[in-house]
């Protein structure tokens, strides 16, 4: 039976339908609540519960979308899902937090914390979403630099590219990592600074020039590669193969 998103009187029935045995009914209910937006705010706790518990990925996605359509009042529910949910729930919640506008510091903090998640996909999505937030997410740059310690090449490379996209704002934190981190972190900081250097950042080039004297051979090699013009760089450089 279709529902009309015309009024708040429909919300209790829609909230109840989120737990219907029928996947189609659950999906329809979540999508209708999404269309209602803030008018469906009384269903927040039900949407959070559905996001946390539903076994169907499409239903989860629709619940998270419905929550994000309600604006700032849905931030606690999405943060809770990001902290307490299973891996599919966390992957879903981390994406929809970024969609809430205007950007709020609590969202930046939640995405920064997600960089320490046990799942690489959650961390990569958090990094991408912080970049998508733009200037309001500048405060997350130190957390991104710290996340360069990640052992998974796919993850730390995503974080390095995210730092590169923050432009000059990321150069000083990366310079500190290049000067103080362990050898692996210094290599990765050089990799990220290399992206900025090829984007014509003179500050990044100056940092890399100083790092040519690094005591570790693999770091020096990455620094030299980072200073090469793009046409001379091997696309596999920087991969921990």
C-alpha positions in Angstrom: 0.0 0.0 0.0 1.6 3.4 -1.0 1.9 6.2 1.5 1.5 9.9 0.9 4.2 12.2 2.3 1.7 14.9 2.7 1.5 15.3 6.4 3.0 14.4 9.8 0.0 12.2 10.6 1.5 9.5 8.3 4.8 9.4 10.3 3.8 6.8 13.0 2.6 4.3 10.4 5.7 4.8 8.3 8.0 4.4 11.4 6.3 1.2 12.2 6.7 0.0 8.6 10.5 0.3 9.0 10.3 -3.0 10.9 7.9 -4.8 8.5 8.9 -8.3 7.5 8.6 -7.2 3.8 11.8 -5.6 2.5 9.8 -3.6 0.0 7.6 -2.1 2.7 10.7 -1.2 4.8 12.3 0.4 1.7 9.2 2.3 0.7 8.8 3.6 4.3 12.4 4.8 4.5 12.2 6.5 1.1 8.9 8.2 2.0 10.3 9.5 5.3 13.3 10.8 3.3 10.9 12.8 1.0 9.2 14.3 4.1 12.4 15.6 5.5 12.2 17.5 8.8 8.5 17.0 9.0 9.3 13.3 9.8 11.6 14.2 12.7 9.5 12.1 15.1 10.8 9.0 13.3 14.5 9.7 14.1 14.9 7.0 16.7 13.1 4.5 14.5 15.3 5.3 11.5 18.4 5.0 13.6 17.3 1.6 14.8 16.5 0.5 11.3 19.9 1.7 10.1 21.6 -0.2 12.8 19.6 -3.5 12.6 18.3 -4.0 9.0 20.1 -6.7 7.1 19.4 -5.1 3.7 22.0 -2.7 2.4 19.5 -0.7 0.3 17.2 -0.3 3.3 20.2 0.9 5.4 21.1 3.4 2.7 17.6 4.7 2.5 17.4 5.1 6.3 20.6 7.0 6.4 19.5 9.2 3.5 16.2 9.9 5.4 18.1 10.9 8.5 20.4 13.3 6.5 17.3 14.9 5.0 16.3 16.0 8.5 19.3 18.2 8.9 21.2 18.9 12.1 18.7 17.1 14.4 19.8 13.8 12.8 23.5 14.3 13.5 23.5 12.4 16.8 21.7 9.4 15.2 24.2 9.2 12.4 27.2 9.6 14.8 25.8 6.8 17.0 25.5 4.6 13.9 29.1 5.5 12.9 30.4 4.6 16.4 28.3 1.5 17.2 27.1 0.0 14.0 28.5 -3.0 12.1 30.8 -2.4 9.2 28.0 -1.9 6.6 26.2 0.5 8.9 29.4 2.5 9.5 30.2 2.6 5.8 26.7 4.0 5.2 26.6 6.5 8.0 30.0 8.0 7.2 28.8 9.0 3.8 25.5 10.6 4.8 27.0 12.7 7.7 28.8 14.7 5.1 25.6 15.6 3.3 24.1 17.6 6.2 24.3 21.4 5.6 25.4 23.8 6.9 28.6 22.0 7.9 28.9 21.8 11.7 32.1 21.2 13.8 30.5 18.1 15.3 30.4 16.5 11.9 34.0 17.3 11.2 34.9 15.8 14.5 32.9 12.6 13.8 34.6 12.2 10.4 38.0 12.8 12.0 37.3 10.1 14.5 36.2 7.8 11.7 39.8 7.9 10.4 40.6 5.6 13.3 38.0 3.0 12.4 39.0 -0.6 12.1 37.7 -0.8 8.5 39.7 0.7 5.6 36.6 1.6 3.6 35.2 3.6 6.4 38.5 5.5 6.8 38.8 6.2 3.0 35.2 7.5 2.9 35.8 9.7 5.9 38.9 11.2 4.2 37.0 11.8 1.0 34.1 13.4 2.8 36.4 15.7 4.8 37.8 17.0 1.6 34.2 17.5 0.2 33.4 19.7 3.2 36.1 22.1 2.2 37.3 25.0 4.4 35.1 24.0 7.4 37.2 20.7 7.6 40.6 22.4 7.8 40.7 21.5 11.5 40.7 17.8 10.5 44.1 18.1 8.7 46.2 16.9 11.7 43.9 13.9 12.0 44.5 13.1 8.4 48.2 13.4 8.8 48.1 11.1 11.8 46.2 8.6 9.7 49.1 8.3 7.4 50.3 5.6 9.9 47.8 3.2 8.4 49.3 0.0 7.3 47.0 -0.6 4.3 48.5 1.0 1.1 45.0 1.7 -0.4 44.0 3.6 2.7 47.1 5.7 3.3 47.2 6.6 -0.3 43.6 7.8 -0.2 44.5 9.9 2.9 47.6 11.3 1.2 45.5 12.3 -1.8 43.0 13.9 0.5 45.7 15.9 2.1 47.0 17.0 -1.3 43.5 18.3 -2.1 43.5 20.5 0.9 46.4 22.4 -0.8 48.7 24.8 1.0 46.8 24.3 4.3 48.2 20.8 4.6 51.9 21.6 3.8 53.0 22.6 7.3 51.4 19.6 9.1 52.9 17.3 6.4 56.3 19.0 6.9 56.2 18.2 10.6 55.4 14.6 9.8 58.2 14.5 7.3 60.6 15.8 10.0 59.4 13.8 13.0 57.6 10.6 12.0 58.9 7.1 11.6 60.3 6.2 8.2 57.0 4.9 6.8 55.2 8.0 7.8 58.0 10.2 6.4 57.7 8.4 3.1 54.0 8.9 3.0 54.2 12.5 3.9 56.7 13.0 1.1 54.3 11.2 -1.3 51.5 13.7 -0.2 53.8 16.7 -0.5 54.8 15.5 -4.0 51.2 15.9 -5.1 51.2 19.5 -3.8 54.6 20.2 -5.4 53.3 19.0 -8.8 50.4 21.3 -8.3 52.8 24.2 -8.2 53.1 24.6 -4.4 56.5 26.2 -3.9 56.1 25.7 -0.1 55.8 21.9 -0.7 58.8 21.9 -2.9 60.9 23.7 -0.3 60.0 21.1 2.3 60.9 18.3 -0.1 64.2 19.9 -1.0 65.2 20.0 2.7 64.2 16.3 3.1 66.7 15.2 0.5 69.1 14.8 3.4 66.8 12.3 5.3 68.8 9.5 7.0 66.5 6.8 5.5 67.2 5.7 2.0 63.6 4.8 1.2 62.5 8.2 2.4 65.1 9.9 0.2 64.0 7.9 -2.8 60.4 8.9 -2.2 61.5 12.6 -1.9 63.4 12.4 -5.2 60.4 10.8 -6.9 58.1 13.5 -5.4 60.2 16.2 -6.9 60.1 14.8 -10.4 57.7 16.4 -12.9 54.5 14.3 -13.4 55.6 12.9 -16.8 58.6 11.2 -15.1 56.8 9.6 -12.2 56.0 5.9 -12.2 52.3 5.4 -11.4 53.2 2.6 -9.1 55.6 4.8 -7.0 54.4 5.0 -3.4 52.7 1.6 -3.4 53.9 -0.8 -0.7 54.0 -3.8 -3.0 
